[in-house]
Amino acid sequence: MTFRPLWQDGWIRPALILPQLIALLRNPTLRADGEALLFSAKSFAAAMLAYFIALRIGLPRPAWAIVTVYLVSQPTGGASLSRGLYRLMGTLAGALATVAIVPTFANEPVVCSAVLAGWIGLGLFLSLLDRTPRSYAFVLSGYTTSLIGFPAVAAPGAVFDTAIVRVQEIALGIVCAVVIHRYVVPRPMTGQFQAKLTATLHDARKLACDVLNNVSESSCRDDRYRMALDLLALRGLATHLLYDPVTTRLSRLTLRALHDRLAHLLLLLADVEERISLIHAPGMPEELAQLLCKVRSWITLDTPSDRVTEAHRLLQNALSFGHADEATLIDGLVANIARHLAELVGLLHEIERLGIEVNAAECATEPFQGAEKTTGYVFHRDPMMAARAGLGAAFGILLGCFFWIWSAWPDGGLAVSVLGVTCALFGNVDAPVPYVRKYMLGSVYGIAISLIYSFTVLPRVFEFWVLIAVLAPAFLFGGSLQARPSTAFMALGITLTVPILVGLGPVYGGDFAEAINSSIALLMGVGFGAATMTLFQTVSPDTAINRLLRLGRRDAAYRVRSRVSAKAIWTNLTIDRIALLRPRLSLSARPTTETIDMIVRDLRIGHAVSRLREQFDQLESEPLSTIQVLLLDLAHHFDRGSPSVDELNTQVEELIARIVVGTGAHRYLLDPLIDLRFALSSVQNSEARA
């Protein structure tokens, strides 16, 4: 950023000060720094408020209230409230489970440790199946069990009192964090959601424009598949909208309907993209090319009212191209292409209307009125991979327990406790070790800061307000790091370590030997967690990619065999799988767009087959048996790779030829068969590119 000089001939030029000051404040880097500092200041205020109240009401371990504040705090008020509620539910479940497990197996430390490890693994398993922000509750149930349960294995008699106190401390931290972030300079989630939605709608229109203008195919596909990540981000933001401190509430039906349209748009663009090149082919009517030009012009109109008026004209024009009684193959192709262009216009019109409804505050509470049932985001859930992660975490924790019990290490309970926390917090990703390393680095910084505070600063502090002042630099620094995604995990190592190791309790009780032993136990727990997670919880990108592709082919085979259409459900599920594939493909040698094309083409084949099945009741025995053979061969192709795509294409082309030269009784099959032929040709194109 460059600035003009604010002075001339030795005199200040006031007229330039304000504009340049505004430009400086709008700088993205400075704005991000300001948001991070504001978040850090609010989190520190909530932590000190929780600490003060904990001291006043006599809680024995007020440091846990401080830790809870930093675990719950989020940049927006809605996210902080939802995270706080999920943490409270998880804490209650974990405390109840610990109180039930530890006394029951008090005389069998190994069995008790195994049951506790199994509970943590179960929480991780359920969190991976949920895949929404609610999964935090399952993670925290295991987190709480680890913190309370393993230290209590050696002293089971005090587990009930420990659990009660821990729940009180955590509840206090949650309340303070929610109050501060919700009412002190609040940052609503609704504005962030609407900004993301506006950008996504703009990208959707741009993608449609690029496809119609026949822009670079690879570029279009890559941008289109990147939009799947935007839809996943919108789904995550929408989860917190219910808890947002705003006066208007967005209609869930409208949000689900908008997602359904955007997800279908990504699939429809792939269909349109393959048909654009045929519009100017020999034998095609000039009117079809004119229709394409009109659609291109319509997308570029600036005024929404003009687009609404023109959309109805385009729809009428496009639908006039074909009917169910096309006489030739060219007529069928023209009708098919015109239908897809009409569907694109109608879909973009619906998306714009729903987007206006969501963004307009006065219309935000109106429920969506549509003929179709809305589905909304559909999450891919893989019980096998979730069970693998849960069992891996439980087995790694159990190994740590064996070492602790075998060695009779006095601080082993703390080490295993930290090990369980590490496996619970970081076990929800394919490769958790890089994040654990950042957390461990932050823990090292936290240990160094704790030792300096415990034995240099705090012995000279005798007033609470002075204590706040001396703690401010460390916690403000850690909080500002926590607000930045690149340093968030390292910041957790600081903000979770300092309150515990410093021993922020009712009175100062610094013990150097205890601090060193606790620091060693903490580092041992995190380091052992990284080692076991490498062995039992790490999944390579190619393994995860192959698993997703294999499940996609399995579902495609099921769709070919099933009479149940569920078009929106399968489309939304595929969009979620694309969102899961993209970040993994960036870590793999596989080509990104070609690999995702494989799962998209399977979905397109499934939709074409569903349209064919809708006509089964009207078919006579001969064409019905022929189509059933085709569908059986398609299912075998997805199951075992044979017959080949060329053989399937030959079958479809023979069916199309029989329908074209035959009577008009089965002309309604031509359009879905053309869709199937295009979808199968996309398989050949993908294989050729690969």
N, C-alpha and C positions, 0 to 999 in steps of 0.2 A: 504494500500500500504506500503510495506517495502522497505527500502533502505540499501544498503551496506555502511559501513563507508567510507567517502571520504578521510580519512587520515590513515596513518600507520606509526608507530614509530615516530609520531610527524611531519610527512611530508604530505602535501596535495597530493592527487592522481588525477591529472588533467584529466587523461584518463576516469575517471568515472563521472566527473562533467556533461559533455554534455549529455550522455545517460540518466542520472537520471533527468536532467533538462527537457529533452524532455518527459520522462515518466510522470513527474509532470504536464507538460502543457497539456498532453493528458488525464489527469484525468477527467472523465465526470463531476464531481461536480465543479471542478475548471473551466472547460471550460464553463459550464452553468453560473457560476458567472461572468466570463469574458464577455460573450455575454450580460448578463443583465446590467453590468456596461457600456459597449459600447453603448447599446441602450439608457440607461439613459443619458449618456453624449451627444449623438446626439440629443435626444429630448430636453434636456435643452438648447443646443446651438440653436436649431430651435426656441424654445420659446423666448429666449432672443433676437434673431434676429427679430422675429415678434414684440416683445415689442419695440425694438429700432426703427424699421420702423414706427410702429403705433404712437410713440411719435413724430417722425420727420414730419409725414404728418398731424398730428393734430387730430387723431381719439380720441373721448371723452372717450371711454371705452376700452383701449388696453388690459385689463385683459381678454377680451373674445378671443382675438387672441392667448393668452397663453393657455387658456382652449382648444381651437380648436386644437392646436398643439398636446396636450396630448390625445385628442380624436381620432385624425387621425393617430398618429404615430403607426407603426407596425414594427416588427423585420426585415422584408424584404422590399426592395424598391418597388417591384411590388404591394404588399399588401397595402403599404402606399399610392401609387398613386391611386389605385382603390378605396380605402376607402375615399381618399380625394375627388375624383370626385363624388362618391355617396353622400358624405356629402354635397358637393356644390349643387348638384341637389336637395337634400332634403331640404336644407336651402332655396333655391330660391322658391321651391313649398310652404314651410311653411310660408315664408314671404309674398308671394302673397296672400295666403289664409287668413292670419291674416289681411292684409290691406283690403281685401274684406269683412271680417266678422265683425271686430270691428266697423268701421264707420256705417255699415248697421244697427247694433243693438245697437248703442251707447246709446239710451234712455231706453233700456231694459237690465239691467245687468244680470238678471237671464237667459233670452233667449240667450244673447251673450255668457255667460259662457257655456250654454248647447250646443250651436253650436260649440264652441271651443273644448269642451270635445268630441263631436261627431267626429270632424276632427281628433283628436288624436287617438280615437278608430278606425277610418277608416284606418289611417296609420298603426296601429298595425295589423289590419285584413289583409291588403294587404301584409305586411311583412311576416306574417305567411303563406300566400298562395304562396309567391315567393320562400322562403326557400333557396335562394342563397345569396352570399355576397351582391348582389344588393338590398336585402331587407333593408339594412342599409339606403338607400335613403328614403324609406317609414317611417322608424323609425324616421329619422331626420326631416322629414316634420312635424311630431307631436311634436317632441322635440322643434323645433324652434317656432312653434305656441304657445307652453306652455310658453316659455321664454319671447316671445314678447307680446303675446295676453293678458294673465291674468293681468300683471301689467298695461296694457293699458286700461283695462275695466273702471278704475276710471278716466283716462285721455285719452279719445280716440282721442283727437285732435293731439297728438304727435306720433301716431302709425306709420304714414308713415315715418317720419324722423327716428324713432327708428329702423324700419325695414331696411331702407337703410343703416344706420350706422352698424347695426348688420351684414348684408350681407358683407359689406366691411371688417369688422374685421375678420369674419370667413374666407373669401376668402384669406386674408393676412396670417392667420394662416395656412391654407391649403397649400398655395404656399411655405411658409418657411419649413413646415414639409416635403413636397415632395422633395424639393431641397436638404435638408440636408440628408435625408435618401436615396436618390437616387444617390447622387454624393460624399458623404463623407463616406469613408470606406463602400461601398454598400454591402448589403447582398442579392444576387439574389434569387428569388423564384425557378428558374429552377433547381438549384442544390439540393434544398430541395425536390422538386417534384421527381427528378430522384432517389434520395436516397430512398424515400418512395416507389417508383415504384419498384426499385430493390429488396427491402425487401419483397414487396408483391409478386413479381414473384417467389422469392425463397420459400416463404411460400406456394404458389400454387403448386409448384412441390413437396414440402415435404408432403402436404396434399394428393396429388395423390399417392405418394409412400406409405404413411401410410394406405390408403384405400386398395391398392393392396396387401399389406402385412397383411391385416386383423388385424390391430392394434385395440386396445380398441375402440369399437364403440362409446361410450359416449365421449371419448377424441377427436376422429376424428370429430364428429359432432360439439362439442364445438369450436374447432379450426376453422372449416369450417365457422361457423356462425360469429365468431369473424372477419373473413376476410371481411364480409360485412361492418364492421366499417372502415376497411382499404380502401375499395372502395369509401365510403362516404368521407373520408379524402382526397383521391386523387382527387375526384371531386371538393372539396373545394379549394385545392391548384391549380388545373388546371384553375379555374376561374380567378386567378390573373396572369396567365402566359402571357396574352395579354399585361399586363402593366409592365412586367419585363424588367429591363435595360440590355438586352442581345442582341447579334447580330443575333442569330438564333431563329426562331419561330417554335414551335412544331405544326405539322399538326393536326387540330381538327378532321379530318376524321380518322386519325390513332389512336388518343386517344379514340374516340368513338368506333372504331372497337375493340381496346384492351379491353375496359371496357365490351363490349358485350361478348367477349370470356371469360373473367374472371367470369362474372356473370353466364354465361351458364355452366362454369366449376363447380361452386358450386352445381348447380342442377344435373349435370351429375354424380358427385361423389356420390350423394345420390342414383342414379340409380345403379351405379356400385357396391356400397357397398352392396346392397341387393342381387346382383347376384353372388358375389364372392363365397359364401358358396355352391352354386349349381354346381360350376365347377368340384368339386371332388365328386359329388354325384354319386351313382350307375347308370349306363346307359349312363353317359356322356363320349364322346370320349376322349382318352388320348391326342389327338392333341389340344384340347381346353386348357387343363392344361399346355401343352407346350407353347401355345400362351401366356398364362398368365405369365409364367416364362420369356418369351422373353420381354414382356412389362415391367416387373419389372426390368430386366437387362437394358433395354433401358433407363429408367428414371434415373438410377444411373450413366450413362455414363458421363464423365467429359468434354469431348470435344464437343462443339456445332456442329462441322462439322460431327463428328461421329454420333451424334443424328439425323442430317438431313438425312444422308445416310440410317441409320437403320430405320428411320420413314417410308420411302417409302416402304421398304421391309415388315415391320409389317402391313402396311395398305393393301398391296396386299395379305398377308397371311390371315389377319382377314376377308377381304371381300370375300375370296374364300370359307368360311364356309357355307354360306347360300344364297339362292335365294328365289324367290317368290313362288316356287312350292314345299315347304317342304312336305314330305310325312307323317311324324308322329309328335306328340307333342314334342318328344325329339329333332327332327330335328329343329322344330321351336324355341325351347329354345336355342339350340346351336347357331342358326343363330342370335337370339336376343342378346345373351351374346357377341358373336363375334362382332356384329355391335356396341355395346356400347364400347367395348375395342378399336375398330377401331376409333370410334368417340373421345374417350379419347386421343388416340395417335395423331390424327389429330388436336385436339383442343390445346393440349400442344405444338405441333409443331408451330401452328399459333401464340400462345401467346408468345413463345420465339422469333419468327421472328419479331413480332410487337414490343416486348420489346427492341430488338436490334435496330430497326429502330428509336424508340423514344429516346433511350439513346445515339445513335451515332449522333454527331453534324453535320457531313457531310450529314446525311440522314434525319435530323429532319424536313427539309422543304419539303420533297417529300410527295405528297398526297398518301393516302392509295388506292391501287388498289385491289378491291375485288368484287366478284360477288354479295354478299349480301348487301343490304342496311343497313348502320350503324344507330343505334338508340342512343347509349350513355346513360348516366345516366337519369333515369326517377324518378322524385320526387313524393312521396306520398303527396297529398294535400287534406286537410279535411276542406271544407268551414264551416261546422257546428262548429267544435272546434275552428277555427279561429274567427268566429263570436262570439262565447262565450267569448273568450279572449278580443276581441275588445269592446263588449258591457259591459263586466265587468270593463274594464279600464275606459270607458266613464262614467259609473254609479258611480264608486268610485271617479273620479275627480269631478263629479257633486255634490256629497255629500259634498266634501271639499269646493266647491264654495258656497253651501247653508250656511254652517257654517260661512264662511268668510263674506258673505253679511249680514247674520242675526246678527252677532256679531259686524260688522263694525270695524273689527280688522285692524289697519293701515298697519301692515306688512302681512296681509292675502294674498295679491297678490303674494308676494314672496313665501309664504308657498304653495299656490296652484300651483304656477309655478314649484316649486320643486316636488310637488306631481305628476304633469303631466309628468315631466322628468322621475321620478321613474317608473311610469306605462309604459312609452314608452320604456325605456331602458331595463327593466327587465321582460316585459310581454310576451316574446317569449319562455318561458319555462313552463313546467307543474307546478313546485313548485318554484316560484320566491322568496319567503320569505327568504330562507337561503342566497341567493345572496344579497338581500336588507339589511340583517343584517350585512353582511361584508361591504357593502357600507356605512351603517350607522356608523359602528365602525371606518372606515376610515374617515368619516366626523367628528366624535368626535376628532380624532387626528388632522384633518385639522383645526378644530376650535381652539384647544389649540395652534397649531403652529401659526395660524393667529393672535391670541391675543398677543402672545409673540412678534411676529414680529412687529405688528402694534403699540404697546405702549411701547416697550423696545428697539427694534433694529432700526427700520426705522426712528424715530425722530432724530437719530444721523448720518444719512446717507445723504450726500449732493452731491455725485458724482455718475454717472451712473455705472462706473466700480466697484465702491465700492458696489453699490446695487447688481450687478451681483454676486460679491463675497459672500455677506451675504445671498443671496437667494439660492446659490448653494447647501448647505448641505440639505435643506428641499426638493428641487426639485430633486436632484440626488438620495436621499433616496426614494422618492415617485416613481421616474421613474424606479429604479431598482426593486421595488416591482411590478410595472406594467408589467415588462417583464417576471414575473414568474406566471404561470397559477393559482397556489394556492393562491396567494395574489393579483391578478389583480383587483378584485372588491374592495378590501379594498384600493388599491392604487388610484383607481378612486376617492374615497371619499377625498383623500388628494389632488391630483393634480387638481381636479375641485373646491375644496372649498377654498384652500389657495389664488389663484389669485383674487377671487371675494371678499372674506371677508377682505383680506389685503388692497384691494382698490388700486391696482397697476395702477394708473392713471398718468396724466401729473404732478400733484403736490400731495404732501402728505396732506391727509385730514382726519386724524384719529379722529373718534368720538366714544368714549367708549359706550355710550348709544345705538347708532345706531348699533355698532358691536354686542352688546349683543342681541338686538332685532332681528337682522338679523340671528344670530346663533340660537336663539330659533325658529324662523320661519323655518329655514332650517331643524332642527331636527324634528319639528312638521310635516313638509311636508313629510319627509322620513318615520317617524313613522306612520303617518296616511296612507301613501301609503302601508306600510307593512300590516296594519290592513285590508284595503279594498282588497288588493290582496289575503289575506288569505280567505276572504269571497267570492270574486267574480271571481278570476282568477286562483285559485289553483285547479289542477286536480290530483286526487290520481293515483298512478301507476296502480292499478288494473282497474280503469275506462279507462285509456288510452290504456291499453293492450286489454281489452275487445272490445274497439272501433276498434282497428286495426284488431283484429281477425274477428270481425263481418264484417268489410268492405272487408276483404280477402275472406270470404265465399260468400258475395254478388257478388264480381267480379268472383269467381269461378262458381257460378250459371249462371251468364251472359255468361261466356265463353262456358259453356255446351250448352246453348240455341243458341248461335250466330255462324254464319258461318265464322266470321272474326277470323283469326288465331292470328296475331300480337304476335308471340311467343316471340320475343326479348323484346317488350314493356312490356308484362306481367312478364317476367323473371326479367327485370331490376326494375320494380315497386316492385316486391316481395323482391328483394335484399334491396331496400331502406326501406321497412317495417321491414325487419329483423334488419337493422341498427337502426331503431327507437325502436324496441322491446327490444334489448339486454340491454341497460342501464336502462330501466324501469323494466325489470325482475330482475335486481340485487337489486332493492328496494322492490320487491314483494316476497311473499311466494311461488309463482308458480315455478315449475321446469323450468329452462331456456331452456335446449335442447328439452325437450318434448313439451313445448309450441311452440317453433319455428318450430318443426317438423310438427305441425298442419298446419301451413301456407305453408310450403314447399310441403307437400303431396297434398294440394289442387291445387297447381300449377302443380304438376306432373300429376294429374288427368286431369286438363285442357289441358295439352299438348297432352296426349294420346287421348282425345276426338277430338282434332283438327286434329290429324292424321287420326282418323276414318272418320271424316267429309270430308277429302280430297278424300275419295274413294266413296262418295255417288253417284256420277254420273255414276259409273260403276256397281252399285248394282241392283239386281232384286227386285221385289216388296216384296217377302217374307222375305229375310234377312234384307232388308231396314226397313220394319215395325218393325221387332224384335229389331233392333239396335235403332230405334227411341223411342221405349218403354223404352229401357235401359237408353237412354240419358234423357228422361223425368223423370224417377225415380231418376237419378243422380241429376238433378236440384232440385227435391223435397227434396232430402236428404240434399242439401246445404241450402235450404230455411227453412225447418221445422224439419230436423233431421230424417225423415222417407222417404222411407224404410231404414232399418238398413244396416250396412256395410256387414253383413253376407248375407242378401238377395241380395244385389248387386253383391257380389262375386259369389253367386250361378248362377245368370243370366249370368255373364261373362263366368263362367266355362261351362255352357250349350252351349253358343255360340261357344266357342273354340272347344268343343267336336263335335258339328254339322259340323264345318268347317273341322276338322281333318278327320272325317269319310266320309265326302261328296266328291264331285268332286273337281277338281282343279280350278274351276272357281272363287272361293272366297278365295283362299289361301293367297292373299295379305292382307286380314283382320287379319290374325293370329298374325302378329308382333305387330300392334297397340293394339290388344286385350290383348296380353301378357304384354305389357307396362301398360295397364289399370289394369290388375290383380295384377301386382307388386305394383302399386301405391295404390290400395285398401288394399292390405295386409299390406302396411306401416301404414295405418290407424289403423288396428287391433293391430299392434305392438306398436304404440304410445299409444293406449288406454290401452294395457296391462301394459306398463311401467308406465303410469300415475296411 
